[in-house]
Amino acid sequence: MRVLAVTANKGGVGKSTLAFQVAAELARRGLRVLAVDADKQADLTRYARGPRLAGMGLDAVLTDPPGSLDPRPYIGPVSDNLDLLGSSPRLADADRVLHSTAAGAFLIQRCLEFVANVYDWVVIDTGHSDP
């Protein structure tokens, strides 16, 4: 599984749009793709028409460690070969979890290990930097 993270320090530069378009193109080419919305604005979830309710995606997975980091219950289909691990504004709560533990920086990596044998690509839409 290959991972592509779309990042930028500034908001409003098209990260979510680019992440969605790249994920959709990879899926169109026949590759199995997981799009991950790691932005508390949850724009990728909206573009992909995924669930936008608190507790329904990456926000649910990351706000409750050391419980299971298994994202599979929260992954849903978008189109052929394209699935989504969505998010909601509740993802902001995960910041506290990520900063409260030395392992915080690796929680998304550990989350993706559950699906490493299912997808060819994971495309992650990240949020912009907050102070």
N, CA, C and O atoms as CSV, one atom per row, in Angstrom:
chain,resi,resn,atom,element,x,y,z
A,1,MET,N,N,0.845,-1.178,0.000
A,1,MET,CA,C,0.000,0.000,0.000
A,1,MET,C,C,0.890,1.239,0.000
A,1,MET,O,O,1.820,1.350,0.798
A,2,ARG,N,N,0.595,2.152,-0.891
A,2,ARG,CA,C,1.303,3.420,-0.942
A,2,ARG,C,C,0.427,4.500,-0.320
A,2,ARG,O,O,-0.800,4.445,-0.405
A,3,VAL,N,N,1.067,5.477,0.302
A,3,VAL,CA,C,0.338,6.544,0.974
A,3,VAL,C,C,0.765,7.879,0.387
A,3,VAL,O,O,1.956,8.161,0.255
A,4,LEU,N,N,-0.219,8.694,0.036
A,4,LEU,CA,C,0.012,10.049,-0.435
A,4,LEU,C,C,-0.728,10.994,0.495
A,4,LEU,O,O,-1.946,10.891,0.644
A,5,ALA,N,N,-0.009,11.910,1.118
A,5,ALA,CA,C,-0.621,12.913,1.984
A,5,ALA,C,C,-0.587,14.253,1.271
A,5,ALA,O,O,0.471,14.706,0.833
A,6,VAL,N,N,-1.737,14.878,1.157
A,6,VAL,CA,C,-1.832,16.199,0.544
A,6,VAL,C,C,-1.787,17.208,1.684
A,6,VAL,O,O,-2.695,17.266,2.514
A,7,THR,N,N,-0.707,18.009,1.715
A,7,THR,CA,C,-0.490,18.922,2.829
A,7,THR,C,C,-0.141,20.323,2.342
A,7,THR,O,O,0.359,20.505,1.232
A,8,ALA,N,N,-0.416,21.307,3.193
A,8,ALA,CA,C,-0.003,22.700,2.989
A,8,ALA,C,C,-0.234,23.418,4.311
A,8,ALA,O,O,-1.123,23.050,5.080
A,9,ASN,N,N,0.556,24.428,4.568
A,9,ASN,CA,C,0.408,25.179,5.815
A,9,ASN,C,C,-0.749,26.157,5.790
A,9,ASN,O,O,-1.170,26.631,6.845
A,10,LYS,N,N,-1.271,26.469,4.625
A,10,LYS,CA,C,-2.317,27.465,4.490
A,10,LYS,C,C,-3.624,26.795,4.094
A,10,LYS,O,O,-3.635,25.828,3.333
A,11,GLY,N,N,-4.705,27.312,4.611
A,11,GLY,CA,C,-6.014,26.817,4.220
A,11,GLY,C,C,-6.475,27.449,2.914
A,11,GLY,O,O,-5.964,28.490,2.504
A,12,GLY,N,N,-7.442,26.814,2.268
A,12,GLY,CA,C,-8.036,27.383,1.077
A,12,GLY,C,C,-7.198,27.287,-0.191
A,12,GLY,O,O,-7.428,28.034,-1.143
A,13,VAL,N,N,-6.237,26.382,-0.214
A,13,VAL,CA,C,-5.376,26.261,-1.395
A,13,VAL,C,C,-5.738,25.062,-2.272
A,13,VAL,O,O,-5.074,24.815,-3.279
A,14,GLY,N,N,-6.767,24.324,-1.910
A,14,GLY,CA,C,-7.223,23.221,-2.747
A,14,GLY,C,C,-6.762,21.840,-2.329
A,14,GLY,O,O,-6.774,20.919,-3.147
A,15,LYS,N,N,-6.352,21.666,-1.067
A,15,LYS,CA,C,-5.878,20.345,-0.607
A,15,LYS,C,C,-6.960,19.286,-0.743
A,15,LYS,O,O,-6.713,18.199,-1.266
A,16,SER,N,N,-8.143,19.602,-0.276
A,16,SER,CA,C,-9.227,18.612,-0.311
A,16,SER,C,C,-9.639,18.293,-1.740
A,16,SER,O,O,-9.880,17.134,-2.077
A,17,THR,N,N,-9.719,19.314,-2.574
A,17,THR,CA,C,-10.078,19.103,-3.972
A,17,THR,C,C,-9.043,18.223,-4.657
A,17,THR,O,O,-9.391,17.277,-5.363
A,18,LEU,N,N,-7.771,18.537,-4.445
A,18,LEU,CA,C,-6.697,17.742,-5.053
A,18,LEU,C,C,-6.722,16.308,-4.534
A,18,LEU,O,O,-6.596,15.365,-5.316
A,19,ALA,N,N,-6.884,16.133,-3.224
A,19,ALA,CA,C,-6.918,14.786,-2.649
A,19,ALA,C,C,-8.059,13.965,-3.261
A,19,ALA,O,O,-7.872,12.797,-3.604
A,20,PHE,N,N,-9.226,14.571,-3.393
A,20,PHE,CA,C,-10.368,13.862,-3.959
A,20,PHE,C,C,-10.117,13.508,-5.422
A,20,PHE,O,O,-10.397,12.385,-5.843
A,21,GLN,N,N,-9.593,14.449,-6.197
A,21,GLN,CA,C,-9.359,14.198,-7.615
A,21,GLN,C,C,-8.299,13.124,-7.838
A,21,GLN,O,O,-8.453,12.276,-8.717
A,22,VAL,N,N,-7.226,13.151,-7.050
A,22,VAL,CA,C,-6.182,12.124,-7.165
A,22,VAL,C,C,-6.758,10.753,-6.794
A,22,VAL,O,O,-6.535,9.770,-7.501
A,23,ALA,N,N,-7.494,10.694,-5.689
A,23,ALA,CA,C,-8.088,9.420,-5.266
A,23,ALA,C,C,-9.046,8.892,-6.331
A,23,ALA,O,O,-9.026,7.704,-6.650
A,24,ALA,N,N,-9.878,9.766,-6.880
A,24,ALA,CA,C,-10.843,9.352,-7.902
A,24,ALA,C,C,-10.136,8.865,-9.163
A,24,ALA,O,O,-10.567,7.884,-9.770
A,25,GLU,N,N,-9.063,9.533,-9.562
A,25,GLU,CA,C,-8.330,9.122,-10.774
A,25,GLU,C,C,-7.644,7.772,-10.568
A,25,GLU,O,O,-7.666,6.922,-11.458
A,26,LEU,N,N,-7.039,7.576,-9.407
A,26,LEU,CA,C,-6.412,6.282,-9.125
A,26,LEU,C,C,-7.455,5.168,-9.158
A,26,LEU,O,O,-7.202,4.088,-9.694
A,27,ALA,N,N,-8.624,5.433,-8.585
A,27,ALA,CA,C,-9.703,4.433,-8.593
A,27,ALA,C,C,-10.197,4.179,-10.015
A,27,ALA,O,O,-10.471,3.037,-10.387
A,28,ARG,N,N,-10.310,5.237,-10.804
A,28,ARG,CA,C,-10.751,5.096,-12.194
A,28,ARG,C,C,-9.794,4.217,-12.978
A,28,ARG,O,O,-10.204,3.528,-13.912
A,29,ARG,N,N,-8.528,4.235,-12.606
A,29,ARG,CA,C,-7.521,3.413,-13.271
A,29,ARG,C,C,-7.506,1.975,-12.757
A,29,ARG,O,O,-6.639,1.190,-13.141
A,30,GLY,N,N,-8.448,1.629,-11.900
A,30,GLY,CA,C,-8.586,0.255,-11.443
A,30,GLY,C,C,-7.855,-0.088,-10.159
A,30,GLY,O,O,-7.826,-1.253,-9.760
A,31,LEU,N,N,-7.267,0.896,-9.508
A,31,LEU,CA,C,-6.572,0.648,-8.241
A,31,LEU,C,C,-7.554,0.794,-7.084
A,31,LEU,O,O,-8.472,1.613,-7.136
A,32,ARG,N,N,-7.354,-0.004,-6.046
A,32,ARG,CA,C,-8.196,0.098,-4.845
A,32,ARG,C,C,-7.648,1.243,-4.001
A,32,ARG,O,O,-6.474,1.239,-3.630
A,33,VAL,N,N,-8.511,2.240,-3.695
A,33,VAL,CA,C,-8.077,3.470,-3.047
A,33,VAL,C,C,-8.921,3.742,-1.806
A,33,VAL,O,O,-10.141,3.581,-1.810
A,34,LEU,N,N,-8.234,4.157,-0.747
A,34,LEU,CA,C,-8.901,4.641,0.456
A,34,LEU,C,C,-8.569,6.117,0.579
A,34,LEU,O,O,-7.398,6.485,0.671
A,35,ALA,N,N,-9.586,6.962,0.581
A,35,ALA,CA,C,-9.415,8.385,0.834
A,35,ALA,C,C,-9.642,8.603,2.331
A,35,ALA,O,O,-10.637,8.137,2.886
A,36,VAL,N,N,-8.722,9.306,2.976
A,36,VAL,CA,C,-8.810,9.557,4.414
A,36,VAL,C,C,-8.925,11.055,4.647
A,36,VAL,O,O,-8.063,11.826,4.225
A,37,ASP,N,N,-9.985,11.458,5.314
A,37,ASP,CA,C,-10.189,12.866,5.629
A,37,ASP,C,C,-9.603,13.136,7.010
A,37,ASP,O,O,-10.217,12.821,8.029
A,38,ALA,N,N,-8.407,13.726,7.030
A,38,ALA,CA,C,-7.730,14.046,8.295
A,38,ALA,C,C,-7.761,15.545,8.553
A,38,ALA,O,O,-6.840,16.102,9.150
A,39,ASP,N,N,-8.827,16.193,8.099
A,39,ASP,CA,C,-9.007,17.633,8.258
A,39,ASP,C,C,-10.295,17.872,9.025
A,39,ASP,O,O,-11.348,17.351,8.658
A,40,LYS,N,N,-10.213,18.660,10.087
A,40,LYS,CA,C,-11.402,18.891,10.910
A,40,LYS,C,C,-12.498,19.663,10.167
A,40,LYS,O,O,-13.641,19.692,10.625
A,41,GLN,N,N,-12.171,20.288,9.031
A,41,GLN,CA,C,-13.217,20.926,8.232
A,41,GLN,C,C,-14.034,19.890,7.463
A,41,GLN,O,O,-15.146,20.183,7.024
A,42,ALA,N,N,-13.504,18.706,7.298
A,42,ALA,CA,C,-14.199,17.564,6.687
A,42,ALA,C,C,-14.676,17.836,5.261
A,42,ALA,O,O,-15.720,17.331,4.851
A,43,ASP,N,N,-13.919,18.630,4.505
A,43,ASP,CA,C,-14.309,18.911,3.126
A,43,ASP,C,C,-14.234,17.683,2.230
A,43,ASP,O,O,-15.100,17.495,1.376
A,44,LEU,N,N,-13.220,16.848,2.407
A,44,LEU,CA,C,-13.126,15.638,1.590
A,44,LEU,C,C,-14.337,14.748,1.823
A,44,LEU,O,O,-14.857,14.152,0.880
A,45,THR,N,N,-14.783,14.654,3.047
A,45,THR,CA,C,-15.986,13.868,3.362
A,45,THR,C,C,-17.189,14.432,2.626
A,45,THR,O,O,-18.006,13.678,2.098
A,46,ARG,N,N,-17.302,15.748,2.588
A,46,ARG,CA,C,-18.415,16.397,1.892
A,46,ARG,C,C,-18.309,16.153,0.386
A,46,ARG,O,O,-19.308,15.829,-0.256
A,47,TYR,N,N,-17.109,16.304,-0.188
A,47,TYR,CA,C,-16.936,16.084,-1.627
A,47,TYR,C,C,-17.302,14.657,-2.012
A,47,TYR,O,O,-17.923,14.422,-3.049
A,48,ALA,N,N,-16.917,13.724,-1.179
A,48,ALA,CA,C,-17.163,12.310,-1.472
A,48,ALA,C,C,-18.562,11.876,-1.053
A,48,ALA,O,O,-18.944,10.718,-1.224
A,49,ARG,N,N,-19.312,12.810,-0.509
A,49,ARG,CA,C,-20.688,12.555,-0.041
A,49,ARG,C,C,-20.726,11.471,1.026
A,49,ARG,O,O,-21.635,10.641,1.061
A,50,GLY,N,N,-19.720,11.494,1.895
A,50,GLY,CA,C,-19.641,10.526,2.982
A,50,GLY,C,C,-20.354,11.024,4.223
A,50,GLY,O,O,-20.857,12.148,4.231
A,51,PRO,N,N,-20.412,10.215,5.273
A,51,PRO,CA,C,-21.071,10.630,6.509
A,51,PRO,C,C,-20.336,11.795,7.144
A,51,PRO,O,O,-19.105,11.807,7.173
A,52,ARG,N,N,-21.070,12.774,7.653
A,52,ARG,CA,C,-20.455,13.952,8.255
A,52,ARG,C,C,-20.912,14.093,9.708
A,52,ARG,O,O,-20.976,15.202,10.238
A,53,LEU,N,N,-21.216,13.007,10.324
A,53,LEU,CA,C,-21.661,13.041,11.708
A,53,LEU,C,C,-20.497,12.762,12.640
A,53,LEU,O,O,-19.632,11.944,12.326
A,54,ALA,N,N,-20.468,13.431,13.780
A,54,ALA,CA,C,-19.402,13.195,14.760
A,54,ALA,C,C,-19.372,11.720,15.120
A,54,ALA,O,O,-20.414,11.087,15.291
A,55,GLY,N,N,-18.189,11.192,15.232
A,55,GLY,CA,C,-18.036,9.793,15.613
A,55,GLY,C,C,-18.193,8.818,14.474
A,55,GLY,O,O,-18.370,7.621,14.702
A,56,MET,N,N,-18.131,9.310,13.244
A,56,MET,CA,C,-18.397,8.439,12.106
A,56,MET,C,C,-17.191,8.206,11.202
A,56,MET,O,O,-17.368,7.816,10.048
A,57,GLY,N,N,-15.984,8.429,11.682
A,57,GLY,CA,C,-14.837,8.234,10.811
A,57,GLY,C,C,-13.533,8.304,11.570
A,57,GLY,O,O,-13.416,7.780,12.678
A,58,LEU,N,N,-12.554,8.954,10.970
A,58,LEU,CA,C,-11.246,9.074,11.593
A,58,LEU,C,C,-11.355,9.738,12.961
A,58,LEU,O,O,-10.589,9.422,13.871
A,59,ASP,N,N,-12.299,10.648,13.104
A,59,ASP,CA,C,-12.503,11.294,14.398
A,59,ASP,C,C,-12.845,10.266,15.474
A,59,ASP,O,O,-12.353,10.362,16.598
A,60,ALA,N,N,-13.671,9.301,15.145
A,60,ALA,CA,C,-14.042,8.259,16.115
A,60,ALA,C,C,-12.867,7.351,16.434
A,60,ALA,O,O,-12.682,6.946,17.581
A,61,VAL,N,N,-12.072,7.030,15.417
A,61,VAL,CA,C,-10.931,6.132,15.604
A,61,VAL,C,C,-9.878,6.770,16.514
A,61,VAL,O,O,-9.345,6.107,17.404
A,62,LEU,N,N,-9.578,8.046,16.297
A,62,LEU,CA,C,-8.465,8.686,16.990
A,62,LEU,C,C,-8.812,9.284,18.355
A,62,LEU,O,O,-7.912,9.524,19.160
A,63,THR,N,N,-10.070,9.526,18.626
A,63,THR,CA,C,-10.401,10.175,19.896
A,63,THR,C,C,-10.577,9.193,21.040
A,63,THR,O,O,-10.860,9.608,22.163
A,64,ASP,N,N,-10.418,7.913,20.787
A,64,ASP,CA,C,-10.625,6.945,21.857
A,64,ASP,C,C,-9.480,5.958,22.060
A,64,ASP,O,O,-9.745,4.830,22.473
A,65,PRO,N,N,-8.207,6.318,21.791
A,65,PRO,CA,C,-7.129,5.395,22.157
A,65,PRO,C,C,-7.010,5.340,23.673
A,65,PRO,O,O,-7.386,6.324,24.310
A,66,PRO,N,N,-6.539,4.315,24.287
A,66,PRO,CA,C,-5.825,3.223,23.645
A,66,PRO,C,C,-6.729,2.108,23.155
A,66,PRO,O,O,-6.281,0.972,22.997
A,67,GLY,N,N,-7.987,2.414,22.914
A,67,GLY,CA,C,-8.878,1.408,22.353
A,67,GLY,C,C,-8.431,1.005,20.962
A,67,GLY,O,O,-7.330,1.348,20.531
A,68,SER,N,N,-9.267,0.292,20.278
A,68,SER,CA,C,-8.914,-0.186,18.952
A,68,SER,C,C,-8.731,0.983,17.997
A,68,SER,O,O,-9.503,1.941,18.024
A,69,LEU,N,N,-7.735,0.905,17.174
A,69,LEU,CA,C,-7.519,1.892,16.121
A,69,LEU,C,C,-8.024,1.360,14.776
A,69,LEU,O,O,-7.666,1.888,13.723
A,70,ASP,N,N,-8.844,0.329,14.814
A,70,ASP,CA,C,-9.345,-0.310,13.596
A,70,ASP,C,C,-10.338,0.622,12.891
A,70,ASP,O,O,-11.397,0.914,13.447
A,71,PRO,N,N,-10.024,1.090,11.691
A,71,PRO,CA,C,-10.921,2.012,10.990
A,71,PRO,C,C,-12.020,1.317,10.186
A,71,PRO,O,O,-12.930,1.979,9.686
A,72,ARG,N,N,-11.946,-0.005,10.057
A,72,ARG,CA,C,-12.845,-0.705,9.143
A,72,ARG,C,C,-14.331,-0.461,9.389
A,72,ARG,O,O,-15.082,-0.380,8.417
A,73,PRO,N,N,-14.799,-0.338,10.631
A,73,PRO,CA,C,-16.231,-0.066,10.804
A,73,PRO,C,C,-16.668,1.303,10.270
A,73,PRO,O,O,-17.861,1.540,10.083
A,74,TYR,N,N,-15.730,2.184,10.030
A,74,TYR,CA,C,-16.040,3.554,9.627
A,74,TYR,C,C,-15.743,3.827,8.156
A,74,TYR,O,O,-15.951,4.946,7.686
A,75,ILE,N,N,-15.272,2.846,7.438
A,75,ILE,CA,C,-14.950,3.013,6.021
A,75,ILE,C,C,-16.175,2.662,5.190
A,75,ILE,O,O,-16.805,1.624,5.394
A,76,GLY,N,N,-16.503,3.545,4.248
A,76,GLY,CA,C,-17.651,3.301,3.393
A,76,GLY,C,C,-17.313,3.518,1.935
A,76,GLY,O,O,-16.370,4.244,1.617
A,77,PRO,N,N,-18.075,2.895,1.039
A,77,PRO,CA,C,-17.810,3.033,-0.398
A,77,PRO,C,C,-18.244,4.393,-0.921
A,77,PRO,O,O,-19.247,4.955,-0.481
A,78,VAL,N,N,-17.469,4.912,-1.871
A,78,VAL,CA,C,-17.814,6.146,-2.573
A,78,VAL,C,C,-18.185,5.802,-4.009
A,78,VAL,O,O,-19.202,6.263,-4.526
A,79,SER,N,N,-17.360,4.997,-4.640
A,79,SER,CA,C,-17.607,4.529,-6.009
A,79,SER,C,C,-16.779,3.270,-6.217
A,79,SER,O,O,-16.134,2.783,-5.289
A,80,ASP,N,N,-16.798,2.748,-7.429
A,80,ASP,CA,C,-15.995,1.559,-7.712
A,80,ASP,C,C,-14.534,1.835,-7.348
A,80,ASP,O,O,-13.955,2.829,-7.787
A,81,ASN,N,N,-13.960,0.967,-6.560
A,81,ASN,CA,C,-12.552,1.016,-6.155
A,81,ASN,C,C,-12.195,2.168,-5.225
A,81,ASN,O,O,-11.023,2.318,-4.879
A,82,LEU,N,N,-13.150,2.982,-4.810
A,82,LEU,CA,C,-12.851,4.134,-3.954
A,82,LEU,C,C,-13.696,4.087,-2.688
A,82,LEU,O,O,-14.925,4.126,-2.738
A,83,ASP,N,N,-13.007,4.003,-1.550
A,83,ASP,CA,C,-13.659,4.027,-0.247
A,83,ASP,C,C,-13.216,5.261,0.513
A,83,ASP,O,O,-12.210,5.886,0.176
A,84,LEU,N,N,-13.976,5.607,1.544
A,84,LEU,CA,C,-13.695,6.809,2.325
A,84,LEU,C,C,-13.689,6.503,3.815
A,84,LEU,O,O,-14.597,5.856,4.336
A,85,LEU,N,N,-12.659,6.976,4.483
A,85,LEU,CA,C,-12.646,7.077,5.938
A,85,LEU,C,C,-12.849,8.551,6.206
A,85,LEU,O,O,-11.899,9.333,6.167
A,86,GLY,N,N,-14.076,8.928,6.476
A,86,GLY,CA,C,-14.448,10.325,6.588
A,86,GLY,C,C,-14.051,10.951,7.911
A,86,GLY,O,O,-13.251,10.404,8.669
A,87,SER,N,N,-14.629,12.106,8.165
A,87,SER,CA,C,-14.303,12.862,9.358
A,87,SER,C,C,-15.437,13.825,9.654
A,87,SER,O,O,-16.433,13.874,8.933
A,88,SER,N,N,-15.275,14.581,10.712
A,88,SER,CA,C,-16.214,15.627,11.086
A,88,SER,C,C,-15.442,16.675,11.882
A,88,SER,O,O,-14.265,16.473,12.181
A,89,PRO,N,N,-16.076,17.777,12.228
A,89,PRO,CA,C,-15.394,18.775,13.059
A,89,PRO,C,C,-14.924,18.210,14.399
A,89,PRO,O,O,-14.075,18.816,15.054
A,90,ARG,N,N,-15.449,17.083,14.810
A,90,ARG,CA,C,-15.013,16.461,16.066
A,90,ARG,C,C,-13.545,16.015,15.996
A,90,ARG,O,O,-12.935,15.722,17.025
A,91,LEU,N,N,-12.989,15.966,14.799
A,91,LEU,CA,C,-11.586,15.582,14.659
A,91,LEU,C,C,-10.680,16.527,15.453
A,91,LEU,O,O,-9.579,16.139,15.842
A,92,ALA,N,N,-11.126,17.750,15.696
A,92,ALA,CA,C,-10.333,18.686,16.510
A,92,ALA,C,C,-10.065,18.111,17.893
A,92,ALA,O,O,-9.032,18.411,18.492
A,93,ASP,N,N,-10.973,17.293,18.412
A,93,ASP,CA,C,-10.763,16.649,19.714
A,93,ASP,C,C,-9.586,15.687,19.682
A,93,ASP,O,O,-8.946,15.444,20.706
A,94,ALA,N,N,-9.302,15.142,18.510
A,94,ALA,CA,C,-8.186,14.195,18.387
A,94,ALA,C,C,-6.848,14.885,18.599
A,94,ALA,O,O,-5.876,14.237,18.988
A,95,ASP,N,N,-6.781,16.194,18.349
A,95,ASP,CA,C,-5.523,16.915,18.580
A,95,ASP,C,C,-5.033,16.725,20.003
A,95,ASP,O,O,-3.838,16.536,20.233
A,96,ARG,N,N,-5.945,16.774,20.950
A,96,ARG,CA,C,-5.561,16.589,22.359
A,96,ARG,C,C,-4.996,15.189,22.584
A,96,ARG,O,O,-4.028,15.025,23.327
A,97,VAL,N,N,-5.583,14.198,21.960
A,97,VAL,CA,C,-5.105,12.825,22.095
A,97,VAL,C,C,-3.732,12.682,21.441
A,97,VAL,O,O,-2.823,12.085,22.018
A,98,LEU,N,N,-3.586,13.230,20.238
A,98,LEU,CA,C,-2.333,13.107,19.506
A,98,LEU,C,C,-1.173,13.778,20.245
A,98,LEU,O,O,-0.040,13.301,20.186
A,99,HIS,N,N,-1.452,14.873,20.932
A,99,HIS,CA,C,-0.401,15.590,21.647
A,99,HIS,C,C,-0.173,15.066,23.062
A,99,HIS,O,O,0.821,15.415,23.698
A,100,SER,N,N,-1.075,14.241,23.551
A,100,SER,CA,C,-0.974,13.785,24.937
A,100,SER,C,C,-0.127,12.527,25.103
A,100,SER,O,O,0.158,12.123,26.230
A,101,THR,N,N,0.268,11.918,24.026
A,101,THR,CA,C,1.034,10.688,24.100
A,101,THR,C,C,2.203,10.718,23.122
A,101,THR,O,O,2.098,11.284,22.033
A,102,ALA,N,N,3.286,10.122,23.505
A,102,ALA,CA,C,4.456,10.071,22.629
A,102,ALA,C,C,4.151,9.301,21.345
A,102,ALA,O,O,4.760,9.560,20.307
A,103,ALA,N,N,3.224,8.370,21.411
A,103,ALA,CA,C,2.867,7.562,20.241
A,103,ALA,C,C,1.865,8.275,19.343
A,103,ALA,O,O,1.487,7.735,18.304
A,104,GLY,N,N,1.423,9.480,19.720
A,104,GLY,CA,C,0.395,10.192,18.971
A,104,GLY,C,C,0.707,10.367,17.506
A,104,GLY,O,O,-0.181,10.257,16.660
A,105,ALA,N,N,1.954,10.638,17.198
A,105,ALA,CA,C,2.339,10.868,15.802
A,105,ALA,C,C,2.188,9.618,14.944
A,105,ALA,O,O,2.169,9.715,13.717
A,106,PHE,N,N,2.081,8.464,15.557
A,106,PHE,CA,C,2.014,7.218,14.796
A,106,PHE,C,C,0.627,6.578,14.811
A,106,PHE,O,O,0.464,5.465,14.309
A,107,LEU,N,N,-0.372,7.255,15.374
A,107,LEU,CA,C,-1.702,6.652,15.469
A,107,LEU,C,C,-2.327,6.433,14.098
A,107,LEU,O,O,-2.963,5.403,13.876
A,108,ILE,N,N,-2.163,7.368,13.182
A,108,ILE,CA,C,-2.740,7.162,11.848
A,108,ILE,C,C,-2.031,6.007,11.141
A,108,ILE,O,O,-2.671,5.201,10.466
A,109,GLN,N,N,-0.719,5.933,11.297
A,109,GLN,CA,C,0.018,4.807,10.708
A,109,GLN,C,C,-0.506,3.489,11.270
A,109,GLN,O,O,-0.744,2.545,10.516
A,110,ARG,N,N,-0.685,3.421,12.571
A,110,ARG,CA,C,-1.202,2.182,13.184
A,110,ARG,C,C,-2.617,1.900,12.715
A,110,ARG,O,O,-2.986,0.740,12.535
A,111,CYS,N,N,-3.406,2.924,12.516
A,111,CYS,CA,C,-4.773,2.775,12.005
A,111,CYS,C,C,-4.751,2.159,10.603
A,111,CYS,O,O,-5.531,1.254,10.305
A,112,LEU,N,N,-3.865,2.647,9.758
A,112,LEU,CA,C,-3.808,2.166,8.378
A,112,LEU,C,C,-3.261,0.750,8.264
A,112,LEU,O,O,-3.509,0.077,7.263
A,113,GLU,N,N,-2.526,0.285,9.262
A,113,GLU,CA,C,-2.015,-1.089,9.232
A,113,GLU,C,C,-3.149,-2.108,9.163
A,113,GLU,O,O,-2.946,-3.211,8.657
A,114,PHE,N,N,-4.337,-1.764,9.659
A,114,PHE,CA,C,-5.485,-2.677,9.614
A,114,PHE,C,C,-5.965,-2.920,8.191
A,114,PHE,O,O,-6.579,-3.951,7.916
A,115,VAL,N,N,-5.694,-1.991,7.283
A,115,VAL,CA,C,-6.212,-2.106,5.917
A,115,VAL,C,C,-5.100,-2.151,4.864
A,115,VAL,O,O,-5.368,-2.011,3.671
A,116,ALA,N,N,-3.870,-2.345,5.301
A,116,ALA,CA,C,-2.727,-2.314,4.382
A,116,ALA,C,C,-2.828,-3.349,3.268
A,116,ALA,O,O,-2.317,-3.122,2.171
A,117,ASN,N,N,-3.469,-4.465,3.526
A,117,ASN,CA,C,-3.560,-5.511,2.501
A,117,ASN,C,C,-4.803,-5.366,1.621
A,117,ASN,O,O,-5.023,-6.183,0.728
A,118,VAL,N,N,-5.610,-4.343,1.863
A,118,VAL,CA,C,-6.851,-4.158,1.109
A,118,VAL,C,C,-6.698,-3.127,-0.007
A,118,VAL,O,O,-7.306,-3.272,-1.068
A,119,TYR,N,N,-5.899,-2.099,0.217
A,119,TYR,CA,C,-5.819,-0.976,-0.711
A,119,TYR,C,C,-4.450,-0.881,-1.369
A,119,TYR,O,O,-3.423,-1.213,-0.777
A,120,ASP,N,N,-4.472,-0.414,-2.621
A,120,ASP,CA,C,-3.229,-0.123,-3.330
A,120,ASP,C,C,-2.682,1.244,-2.910
A,120,ASP,O,O,-1.472,1.430,-2.774
A,121,TRP,N,N,-3.601,2.194,-2.709
A,121,TRP,CA,C,-3.237,3.566,-2.358
A,121,TRP,C,C,-4.131,4.090,-1.240
A,121,TRP,O,O,-5.313,3.754,-1.157
A,122,VAL,N,N,-3.548,4.910,-0.393
A,122,VAL,CA,C,-4.301,5.706,0.573
A,122,VAL,C,C,-3.954,7.156,0.281
A,122,VAL,O,O,-2.779,7.519,0.218
A,123,VAL,N,N,-4.974,7.981,0.102
A,123,VAL,CA,C,-4.774,9.401,-0.129
A,123,VAL,C,C,-5.333,10.132,1.090
A,123,VAL,O,O,-6.522,10.029,1.391
A,124,ILE,N,N,-4.466,10.872,1.791
A,124,ILE,CA,C,-4.856,11.546,3.029
A,124,ILE,C,C,-4.944,13.044,2.780
A,124,ILE,O,O,-3.989,13.674,2.326
A,125,ASP,N,N,-6.105,13.599,3.085
A,125,ASP,CA,C,-6.295,15.040,3.049
A,125,ASP,C,C,-6.032,15.568,4.450
A,125,ASP,O,O,-6.787,15.275,5.377
A,126,THR,N,N,-4.972,16.340,4.607
A,126,THR,CA,C,-4.631,16.869,5.931
A,126,THR,C,C,-5.179,18.278,6.102
A,126,THR,O,O,-5.448,18.975,5.123
A,127,GLY,N,N,-5.337,18.678,7.322
A,127,GLY,CA,C,-5.744,20.047,7.609
A,127,GLY,C,C,-4.547,20.970,7.552
A,127,GLY,O,O,-3.398,20.529,7.555
A,128,HIS,N,N,-4.837,22.263,7.500
A,128,HIS,CA,C,-3.733,23.223,7.524
A,128,HIS,C,C,-3.298,23.468,8.968
A,128,HIS,O,O,-3.996,23.104,9.915
A,129,SER,N,N,-2.150,24.083,9.111
A,129,SER,CA,C,-1.576,24.308,10.430
A,129,SER,C,C,-2.369,25.362,11.195
A,129,SER,O,O,-2.688,26.425,10.664
A,130,ASP,N,N,-2.675,25.053,12.431
A,130,ASP,CA,C,-3.268,26.013,13.344
A,130,ASP,C,C,-2.183,26.443,14.323
A,130,ASP,O,O,-1.244,25.688,14.574
A,131,PRO,N,N,-2.300,27.629,14.869
A,131,PRO,CA,C,-1.268,28.047,15.856
A,131,PRO,C,C,-1.151,27.080,17.002
A,131,PRO,O,O,-0.339,27.286,17.904
